[in-house]
């Protein structure tokens, strides 16, 4: 882990969807450390800094997948191959791949597919049987389906509007899969209201799981306290962003609300 930005050059940009791009850059694993799936990095555009999930972990190469939703992400989207950004990290408690069994379901909603791509790719390479539920509002917003299929995952795309794959939400697709499939473990990332629904389904099916949460982060070091969650006070940047189902059950705000930079609930 490094606590000051490492300046890297963007080597490849992939237009994933009309609103989402993937940015690849070299990362010397020997000198800078090898991130684990589920960890995040702080991305600096020489003006501001924001946390981003790691979407791909390859040989001496990392990638982030960024949705254009505001001023910072719009500035990132304006970058070109050869431009530079600052990276510090990796940080956080990533996915733990120590579990019993080989039959896995990984569920991602929207840009939440970024960390799901990292863990699903890792699990497939290690010989697990991996089903991936890739959810989006419409066909044009689906992420990583082709790449995961090429690796050997069983991908189940689903869209809210039925434009591609299963018609319905990720929760509906999971219920449908559980009619004919059994799983030893699950990994989940996406909008929190989606994850709450998935949590309830997996708890009912007695399938242990890990969930990647998102909160307002400033320092990534556990100092500022901006990303603490009720009622345990766990810091998403240190104790998270990934939590097992036992700890998720103790976070009273999960699926209900979150706090802004001033601490106000919304």
Secondary structure, 3 states (H helix, E strand, C coil): CEEEEEEEEEEEEEECCCCEEEEEEECCHHHHCCCCCCCEEEEECCCCEEEEEEEEEECCEEEEEEECCCHHHHHHHCCCCCCEEEEEEEECECCCCCCCCCEEEEEEEHHHHHHHHHHHHHHHHCCCEEEEEEEECCHHHCCCHHHHHHHCCEEEEEECCCCCCEECCHHHHHHHHCCCCCCCEEEEECCHHHHHHHHHHHHHCCCCEEEECCCCCCCCCCCCCCCECCCCCCECCCCCEEEEHHHHCCCCCCCCCCECCCCCEC
